[in-house]
């Protein structure tokens, strides 16, 4: 979906997409584009961002014209998603709502959507009738849409910043990377991490430990630099003084937890 949004914009804007990685850099609206999600969780179907991994950085094309002109939400299309990915992608919704809520850019609009999205996630993953059912697929698709709207009017935070580093350097899939990282962020989102771990245990999802033992210091340093160069996320998560708090060494230590 992100590629579809980016392609729509690049058909009407000259040059490489790398020129437009950032906020409001697009000069002209794209062509009419329709989103039909076949997996639920990222919120890409309604967000203003088309995240691209370029030669130098992983960063979104973000502007008012990025959003799909039309979306088709059919929960039958996500019925065949493998169980682990049903969990990983659904947790992307939950995680970016936690981040949206716990930051300085949170507002009444983003809060309303995050609150309802997390309520649906809890029903899907911890409720009395939790699991991969048609009713829950319906709920998860709506949760994904609401979560995407929440982060559009707020911002993501620590987990996503680290996830970008992991994805850019090692190619780890976004939603899976978020889950690997969220598992170790008690310092930043204690209540959210506790509930996340409850969901992981409830559904017996395997999240490997000790990954960093196979990474060189150079690899970890590269990941830290990618994550550090996302000031909009750190500004939301930490505040105006984020550069006094977030250092390359701190980020390297966070990656070593994985």
C-alpha positions in Angstrom: 0.0 0.0 0.0 2.9 2.4 0.7 4.4 1.6 -2.7 1.0 2.3 -4.3 0.7 5.7 -2.5 4.3 6.6 -3.5 3.8 5.5 -7.1 0.7 7.7 -7.4 2.7 10.7 -6.3 5.8 9.9 -8.4 3.6 9.8 -11.6 3.1 13.5 -11.3 6.3 14.7 -9.5 9.6 14.7 -11.3 12.8 13.0 -10.1 13.6 10.3 -7.6 11.3 9.5 -4.7 14.3 10.0 -2.5 13.9 13.8 -3.1 10.5 13.6 -1.3 11.3 11.6 1.8 10.0 14.0 4.5 7.0 16.2 5.3 5.2 18.2 2.6 8.0 18.0 0.0 5.6 16.8 -2.7 4.7 19.6 -5.2 1.7 18.2 -7.1 -1.2 15.8 -6.2 -0.8 12.3 -7.4 -3.1 10.2 -9.6 -6.3 8.7 -8.3 -5.5 5.7 -6.2 -7.5 3.1 -4.3 -6.4 1.0 -1.3 -7.6 -2.5 -0.7 -5.8 -3.9 2.3 -5.4 -7.7 2.5 -3.7 -7.6 5.9 -4.7 -5.4 8.9 -2.5 -3.5 11.3 -0.2 -0.9 9.7 -3.0 1.7 9.1 -1.4 2.4 5.7 -4.8 2.4 4.2 -5.6 5.7 5.8 -2.3 7.3 6.9 -0.7 10.3 5.2 2.6 8.5 5.0 4.1 6.3 2.3 7.2 4.8 4.0 10.0 3.9 1.6 13.5 2.5 2.3 15.9 4.4 0.2 19.6 4.1 -0.3 20.4 6.3 2.7 17.4 6.2 5.0 14.0 4.7 5.7 11.5 7.6 5.8 8.0 8.4 4.6 6.7 10.6 1.9 4.1 12.5 3.9 1.6 15.1 2.7 -2.1 15.6 2.2 -2.0 14.0 -1.2 -0.5 10.7 0.0 -3.8 9.5 1.4 -5.8 7.1 -0.8 -8.7 8.7 -2.7 -10.8 5.6 -1.8 -10.4 2.5 0.4 -12.2 -0.8 0.3 -12.3 -2.6 3.6 -13.4 -6.3 3.3 -12.5 -8.5 6.3 -12.9 -11.6 4.2 -9.6 -10.6 2.5 -7.6 -11.0 5.7 -9.1 -14.4 6.6 -6.2 -16.4 5.3 -3.4 -14.4 6.9 -1.0 -16.8 8.7 -1.5 -16.8 12.5 1.9 -15.3 13.4 1.5 -12.4 10.9 -2.1 -11.9 12.0 -0.5 -11.2 15.4 2.5 -9.2 14.2 0.5 -6.9 12.0 -2.3 -6.4 14.5 0.3 -5.5 17.1 1.5 -2.7 14.8 -1.8 -1.1 15.3 -1.6 -1.6 19.1 2.0 -0.4 19.3 1.5 2.8 17.3 -1.6 3.6 19.3 0.5 3.3 22.5 3.1 5.6 21.0 0.5 8.0 19.7 -1.1 8.3 23.2 2.2 8.6 25.1 3.8 11.7 23.4 3.6 15.4 23.2 1.7 15.6 19.9 -1.2 13.6 21.3 -4.5 15.5 21.1 -8.3 14.9 21.4 -8.6 13.7 17.8 -5.7 11.2 17.9 -6.7 10.1 21.4 -10.3 9.3 20.4 -9.1 7.1 17.5 -6.3 5.4 19.6 -8.7 4.7 22.5 -11.2 2.9 20.3 -8.5 1.1 18.3 -6.9 -0.3 21.4 -10.3 -1.3 22.8 -10.8 -3.4 19.6 -7.3 -4.9 19.8 -7.9 -6.0 23.4 -11.1 -7.7 22.3 -9.4 -9.4 19.4 -6.3 -10.5 21.3 -7.4 -10.8 24.9 -11.2 -11.0 24.9 -13.4 -13.8 25.8 -13.8 -14.7 22.1 -10.3 -13.8 21.1 -8.6 -15.4 18.1 -8.7 -15.5 14.4 -12.4 -15.5 13.7 -14.6 -13.6 11.1 -15.9 -11.3 13.8 -12.5 -10.5 15.0 -11.2 -9.9 11.5 -13.9 -7.3 11.1 -12.8 -5.7 14.4 -9.1 -5.8 13.5 -9.7 -4.1 10.1 -11.6 -1.3 11.9 -8.9 -1.1 14.6 -6.2 -0.8 11.8 -8.1 2.1 10.2 -8.6 3.9 13.5 -5.0 3.3 14.5 -3.8 4.8 11.2 -5.9 7.9 11.8 -4.6 8.2 15.3 -1.0 8.3 14.3 -1.8 10.6 11.3 -2.8 13.3 13.7 -0.2 12.4 16.3 3.1 10.6 15.8 4.8 7.3 16.5 7.6 7.0 19.0 10.5 5.0 20.4 9.5 1.5 19.1 9.0 2.7 15.5 12.2 4.7 15.5 14.2 1.6 16.5 12.2 -0.5 14.1 13.3 1.8 11.2 16.9 1.1 12.1 16.3 -2.7 12.3 14.5 -2.7 9.0 16.9 -0.4 7.1 20.0 -2.3 8.1 18.9 -5.9 8.4 15.7 -5.8 6.2 13.5 -7.0 9.0 9.8 -6.7 8.2 8.3 -3.7 9.8 5.5 -5.2 12.0 7.8 -8.1 13.1 10.5 -5.6 14.0 8.1 -3.6 16.1 7.2 -6.7 18.1 10.8 -7.7 18.6 11.6 -4.2 20.0 8.4 -3.6 22.0 9.2 -6.6 24.0 12.1 -4.6 25.6 10.7 -1.1 26.0 9.5 -1.2 29.6 11.5 1.9 30.3 9.3 3.9 28.0 5.9 2.2 27.8 5.6 0.1 31.0 1.8 -0.5 30.8 1.8 -1.0 27.1 4.7 -3.5 27.2 3.1 -5.4 30.0 -0.2 -5.8 28.1 1.8 -6.6 24.9 3.6 -9.4 26.7 0.3 -10.7 28.0 -1.0 -10.9 24.4 2.2 -12.7 23.2 1.8 -15.3 26.0 -1.9 -15.7 25.4 -1.4 -16.6 21.7 1.9 -18.4 22.2 3.7 -16.3 19.8 7.4 -16.9 19.4 9.6 -13.8 19.7 13.2 -14.9 19.6 15.7 -13.6 22.2 19.4 -13.0 22.0 19.4 -11.8 18.4 22.0 -9.1 19.0 24.7 -11.6 20.0 25.2 -12.2 16.2 25.5 -8.5 15.3 28.8 -6.7 15.1 29.3 -3.4 16.8 29.4 -1.8 13.3 25.9 -3.2 12.5 24.5 -2.0 15.8 26.1 1.5 15.2 24.5 1.7 11.8 21.1 0.8 13.2 21.5 3.4 15.9 22.3 6.2 13.4 19.3 5.3 11.3 17.1 5.5 14.3 18.6 8.7 15.7 18.0 10.5 12.4 14.2 10.5 13.0 13.8 13.8 14.9 10.0 14.0 14.4 9.6 10.7 16.3 11.9 11.6 19.1 10.4 15.0 19.5 7.0 13.4 20.0 8.3 10.6 22.3 10.8 12.6 24.4 10.2 16.3 23.9 12.2 19.4 22.9 15.2 18.2 24.8 15.3 14.8 23.1 18.9 15.3 21.9 20.0 15.6 25.5 18.3 12.3 26.3 18.7 10.2 23.2 22.3 9.4 22.2 23.9 6.9 19.8 25.3 5.0 22.8 21.8 4.7 24.4 20.3 3.5 21.1 23.1 0.9 20.8 22.3 -0.3 24.3 18.6 -0.6 23.4 19.5 -2.7 20.3 21.7 -4.9 22.4 18.6 -5.9 24.5 17.2 -7.7 21.5 
